[in-house]
Amino acid sequence: MERIVEFMAMGGYGTYVWPAFGVVLAVMALLWFASMRGWRKSELDLRALRESRRQEEIAKE
Amino acid sequence: MSMHYFANPTHFTRLAGRIQQWAGGLAAGLLIAGLYLALVVAPADYQQGETVRIMFVHVPSAWMALFCYSFLAVASAVALIWKHPLADMAAKASAPIGAGFTFLALVTGSLWGKPMWGTWWVWDARLTSVLILFFLYLGYMALWQAIEDSQKAAKAAAVLALVGAVNVPIIKFSVDWWNTLHQPASVLRMDGPAIHPSMLWPLLVMALAFKAYFVTLLLARMRMELNLRRIRALRLADRTS
């Protein structure tokens, strides 16, 4: 327990060290999920559009 | 197999999917290792104490800020000269990643500056030129948004990217050319790194993690861009037929 408290304190600089690591991980995670979500959505949209085109082609024949 | 094989968008998509998975796994693994090295293994500095740990996220972020912009500028030049659509997409895809890392370099630098310099911010050459880099990224992204015709947008954005590239050497050498509060380079210097191996290793692992992260997001964003263009082309074909 004492070691954890000491680790978190970072020699008295914990209020600077932890926010620095925190903001890095937060921004990287945010950008990661936003990029992956955007890519997945584009994949589904394209697939749906192609499928609807195919159905139209079949209906025409 | 030549480069032309991968320059074909269909081949690119297939290969990119595989590389993206590997790079994503590598990024996660290296990041966990890097965080452990940076927070637990690396020693505190005899002058800066524990605040020196901020270096392990600040320096790789700053490197990426410059790397992403250099990548963006080269891709823009390729797009302008050879008019290859993947080059446009690569440039566009790298901008938000670069903007993110530039923001992180500024914020972590500020969090390091307060306890060590006694101030969150100074208008010295290094800090100011990096702030300009951040605004360049934002301007570049805004330009893509502002112009409806995607070919015109690509051209205008590429020109802005190349003009803004002047800022890259200014940032790199700002600490040598001007009297700055920011310290000069201690890793990327002509006479080798002036930093102890116990601190160099965590730094390099973090830098590699950020690089792998960049590759992962770049490929995901390029594939998204490619899909969006295919969707637009399909819809356009509707309107003309």
Chai-1 contact restraints between the chains, C-beta under 6 A:
chainA,res_idxA,chainB,res_idxB,connection_type,confidence,min_distance_angstrom,max_distance_angstrom,comment,restraint_id
A,M10,B,E50,contact,1.0,0.0,6.0,A-B,restraint_1
A,G11,B,G49,contact,1.0,0.0,6.0,A-B,restraint_2
A,G11,B,E50,contact,1.0,0.0,6.0,A-B,restraint_3
A,Y13,B,E50,contact,1.0,0.0,6.0,A-B,restraint_4
A,Y13,B,T51,contact,1.0,0.0,6.0,A-B,restraint_5
A,Y13,B,P115,contact,1.0,0.0,6.0,A-B,restraint_6
A,Y16,B,T51,contact,1.0,0.0,6.0,A-B,restraint_7
A,Y16,B,L111,contact,1.0,0.0,6.0,A-B,restraint_8
A,Y16,B,P115,contact,1.0,0.0,6.0,A-B,restraint_9
A,V17,B,E50,contact,1.0,0.0,6.0,A-B,restraint_10
A,V17,B,R53,contact,1.0,0.0,6.0,A-B,restraint_11
A,P19,B,L111,contact,1.0,0.0,6.0,A-B,restraint_12
A,A20,B,I54,contact,1.0,0.0,6.0,A-B,restraint_13
A,A20,B,V57,contact,1.0,0.0,6.0,A-B,restraint_14
A,A20,B,T108,contact,1.0,0.0,6.0,A-B,restraint_15
A,A20,B,L111,contact,1.0,0.0,6.0,A-B,restraint_16
A,F21,B,V57,contact,1.0,0.0,6.0,A-B,restraint_17
A,V23,B,V107,contact,1.0,0.0,6.0,A-B,restraint_18
A,V24,B,V57,contact,1.0,0.0,6.0,A-B,restraint_19
A,V24,B,L104,contact,1.0,0.0,6.0,A-B,restraint_20
A,V27,B,G100,contact,1.0,0.0,6.0,A-B,restraint_21
A,V27,B,L104,contact,1.0,0.0,6.0,A-B,restraint_22
A,L31,B,G100,contact,1.0,0.0,6.0,A-B,restraint_23
A,S35,B,L217,contact,1.0,0.0,6.0,A-B,restraint_24
A,S35,B,A220,contact,1.0,0.0,6.0,A-B,restraint_25
A,S35,B,R221,contact,1.0,0.0,6.0,A-B,restraint_26
A,M36,B,A220,contact,1.0,0.0,6.0,A-B,restraint_27
A,G38,B,M224,contact,1.0,0.0,6.0,A-B,restraint_28
A,W39,B,A220,contact,1.0,0.0,6.0,A-B,restraint_29
A,W39,B,R223,contact,1.0,0.0,6.0,A-B,restraint_30
A,W39,B,M224,contact,1.0,0.0,6.0,A-B,restraint_31
A,S42,B,M224,contact,1.0,0.0,6.0,A-B,restraint_32
A,S42,B,N227,contact,1.0,0.0,6.0,A-B,restraint_33
A,S42,B,L228,contact,1.0,0.0,6.0,A-B,restraint_34
A,E43,B,N227,contact,1.0,0.0,6.0,A-B,restraint_35
A,D45,B,I231,contact,1.0,0.0,6.0,A-B,restraint_36
A,L46,B,N227,contact,1.0,0.0,6.0,A-B,restraint_37
A,L46,B,R230,contact,1.0,0.0,6.0,A-B,restraint_38
A,L46,B,I231,contact,1.0,0.0,6.0,A-B,restraint_39
A,L49,B,I231,contact,1.0,0.0,6.0,A-B,restraint_40
A,L49,B,L234,contact,1.0,0.0,6.0,A-B,restraint_41
